[in-house]
Structures are given as structure tokens and as C-alpha cells.
């Protein structure tokens, strides 16, 4: 019988069980079982892959989704009033805004750059650290990174409520980017560790539905909370804007408790290390494993990535950067557009935002199921195209009803696109690099989203009060950042259509290309 170390047996057996590309190696798996049994004294060694339990009743899937929901709920509560809070801290507001009160356009324009810098600070720190924390989660474990990040969210929301000027807000937003980089790529990697390949898009759809429930409810709750603080508690400016941050911090506390008690570790190197240690003890229970007996790194047994897969990974990076630019340009400018052109009724803004999110949420799971059964690429591309079209139409609206319709259309089409897009990303990345690669994709997205608010803030400050005459058409300058954002988003959709192959689970990739251990990211 060939000579093989116990560490190699365990590593190879684990690969056979957790990597789809090793399913064709079932003969090798049986041989390794026999070798492992002999090495461990005749008793068969059992190595469990990450739990692939039923999607809708898997407690770990639901805890990850609930964590995201509680974070989004806390953020959603403060979202309708955040830009007002900034202006109030700097003396731009003398009374709590309400129905019939429009912030002067020149005041909004004067704060647009600061608002852009605040968002850029958040995205910059998230960009720098998303890949790093994703890689750390691959090696050290998903659970501790998520727990630290959730705790950081709570503390920073409290600090937000205590801020005294825009510099405080800027620093806090920067630290929020740090904890965001810890939570989001790591949580998505953990989710992909748990769900099976054939249900990735549906799993992501479920995750997005539950998590988006927080952002659906949050703005509405935040708007009502603001109205209560203004009308019943009679709080002055800026204190009327502080209360939602403390409520958001309290809401996020259960996420830490749930994660601590329910979530199990799913990071590949942590699982492998655990099984190697257990196997070594079984083989010789009186001798604890020494450093020399078990290699710190498993043997590389998978083939290198093909040029085809490399091309798709690089296309995903570029697409993420363009999508980040589009989001960074559009999101903060939308708040400024609302307060200067449509309404400053924060309660009403919150309800409209919640309604748009609710409509989008209805599409997530059906879109995920469709993507799993009929193909992922088409629905991801056309959903993105629809969302960019709605964003381009948004600055042309003139009242709340029109603005709401455009915002709902964007939310619905994004909800259709996102589960399929995330599933494509998960199909392409090897399991052992999932945290790092998801972190890299988010880093590219965040790099674009760092530049976007800066560009958008400058464009809004420069052109929001301008008017352009193009023949018979009169175009207001405020449309420029919206149209630029829509165009960049369409470039991202084109990259997905042109350079990324269909990854429908029944024809995703040849078996020898599906999972690798070699880092080419």
C-alpha cells in the first residue's frame, strides 16, 4: 500500500467531501477512508463537510440573515435624517424640518461636498480592509470576525448620536467602514459555505429578503420616530436627530447574541485544522500532535485556474468597481435631490423608502429560484439594465409620486438582479478563497463607491443650480450626476454580459475547473 501521512489523508478526504470538483474522485475517497481507518486503529474516521441542511430551516442561514437585517434596520432608522443631521450640526438648519419646508438649494449645494466626503470616508476604509478581513476569515474563522464587527457597529451608532460637528461624523463614518469590511464579505462567505451550489442564488435571495426587511422597515420607523421626537418630545435641532442613533444601537445588540450562540465556524482552514487535530489524536491518543507531524498548510491537490476562469474573476472585479461608482454617485445625491426639490417631510421620505424596499423584497426569492433553474447570467444582466434606466429617469421627476415610482422601479429591478449576480460570484470562486475573493470584489466595489460620492458632491455643488439649453430641450444641471451614475452602471452590466459565462448549476464549469486552492486573486 502506498505510504501517505495522516495529515495528507485528512486533507484529501476533506477536499473530496467539500469540493464539488472532487466528486468524480469517489474511488479515491473510499481508498482514503480505508487508509484513515487503518491509521486510526481500524475505526473509520468521519469528517463532516459544512452543513447543507434545508435552506429555510437552517438556523445558521437564518442567523446570518437576521444579523444583516438588524444592521440594516438600525441603519435604515437613521438614513432618512442623516443628511439633515449633518446640516443641523453645522448651523444650516434652525428648526426641525417638516411638511411644506424646503431646504434652500444653495444651502444643500454648500453641504453636498461634505456629505460626499463623509460617504467616501466610509467607503475608503471599507475598500482598504474588505479583502484583508475576508482573507483573515478564511484563515482564522468567520465567526470571531463577524462578532467583532457587530460589536463595533453598536459602539459607533452610540458615538454617532453624541457627535458635535461634521469632523466627528467624518471620523465615525471612517470607523464604520472598518467594521463594515469585517461583517459583510465575511457573512456572505459564511453563507456560501453553508448552502449548496445548486441553491446558491435562492439562498442569497432568502438572505437578501430577510436582510432587506430591516431596510424596508427601518426608514419608515425612523421617519415616525423623528416625527415623535419633533412633535411630541419637542426636541430642538440638532437633538431631534440624535435619538434614532441610540435606538439603532439597541436594535443591533441581539445580532451579537444570536451570532455568539448559534453560528458555527465554517472557514476552510479552521475546519481542516480541527479535523487534522482530531485525526492525529485518534491515531495516537497518548501523543498529542507535534508541529512537525501535521503541516500547517494542506497539500495543493487541485489544478491551477484556467485562463477562462481568470478572465471571469477579473471581469467581476471591474464590474464591481463600475457598480460602486454608480452607487456612490447616485445614493447621496438622491437625498440632496429630495430635500431641495421634492419634500423635507422625513416621515414621508421614510415611508416611501420603506415601500420601495418592500416591493423589491418581493422579487428576491422568486428571482433567485428562477436563476437556479433557468440560468443566472441573463436575469443578472437585464435586472441591472432596468435599475440603471430607472436611476436615469429619477432626476426628471417633479413630484413625490413620480419620484416614488422611479425609486420603486429601481429597487425592484435591483432585487431581481442581485441574487443571480451573487450566485455567479460564488460559483466562480474556490471555497478556500471565498472570504478573500468576496472581500476583493467588495474592495473593488468600495473603491468605486469611494470616488463616486466625491465626484457626485462636486458635480452637484457645481451644476445643481445650472440650466442647459439643448435646442428645444431644457436640462437642469442636477441630472448630470444621476446620468453619469446610470451610464457607469450600464458599463458594469456590459462587462457581465460580455466576459462572464453562464454559471447555471447544471452546466456551470467542467469538473476539473470548479474548485481550486490556488490564489490568483
Protein Blocks (a to p, Z undefined) as FASTA:
>chain_A
ZZddfklmmmmmmmmmmmmklmmmmmmmmmmmmmmmmmnoopacddddddfbdfklmmkl
mmmmmmmmmmmmmmmmmmmmmmmmmmmmnopacbdcdehiacdfklmmmmmmmmmmmmmm
mmmmmmmmmmmmmmmmmmnopklmmmmmmmmmmmmmmmmmmpcbfklmmmmmmmmmmmmm
mmmmmmmmmmmmmmcfklmmmmmmmmmmmmmmmmmmmmmmmmmmmmmmmmmnopacfklm
mmmmmmmmmmmmmmmmmmmmmmccfbfklmmmmmmmmmmmmmmmmlccdfklpcfbdcdf
bdcddfklmmmmmmmmmmmmmmmmmmmmmmmmmmmmmmmmmoccfklmmmmmmmmmmmmm
mmmmmmmmmmmmnojklmmmmmmmmmmmmmmmmmmpcbfklmmmmmmmmmmmmmmmmmmm
mmmmmmmpcfklmmmmmmmmmmmmmmmmmmmmmmmmmmmmmmmmgccdehjbccdfklmm
mmmmmmmmmmmmmmmmmmmccfbfklmbafklmpccbdcZZ
